[in-house]
Amino acid sequence: MAVRAVRGATQVDADEREQILSATTELVAEVMGRNGLTTDDVISVLFTATPDLVTEFPALAARKLGFHDVPLLCASEIAVPHALPRVIRLMAHIETDRPRSEIQHVYLRGATALRLDIAQ
C-alpha cells in the first residue's frame, strides 16, 4: 500500500458560513467518491482558504462527514494579489494501491480555472 496525495479546490460566491461548509462538503465527497476512498484510507487532510474566507473552518465540513479520527488542519493561503478569490483547497494524504497516475484530483466550481489540465 502506498501513501499518495490527492488535491482539490472549490470556490464560493461569498464569505458565508453555509457556503463554506456546503462547498467543502461537496469537494470532500467528490474526492472520496472519485478515488473510491473511505475515511479509513485517509491519513490526514490539510485545508487552506484564501485570506478573504474567515467565517468558518473548512475542516468542520469533513468532521460532519465522519472524519472523526482523521487529523485535519486549516491554514490560510498567502495573499497573492492576482490570486483567484474565495477558494478552498485541500490536500489529502491517503493509503491506496492506485498508482499516482490514477489518482483523481478534483477542482470544482470556479476553481476549475486553477487546473484546467486536470479539472473534471
Protein Blocks (a to p, Z undefined) as FASTA:
>chain_A
ZZdddddddddfbdcfklmmmmmmmmmmmmmmmnopafklpmbdcddddfklckbcfklm
mmmnopambccddddddddfkbcehiacdddddddfbdfklpccddehjllmmmmmlpZZ
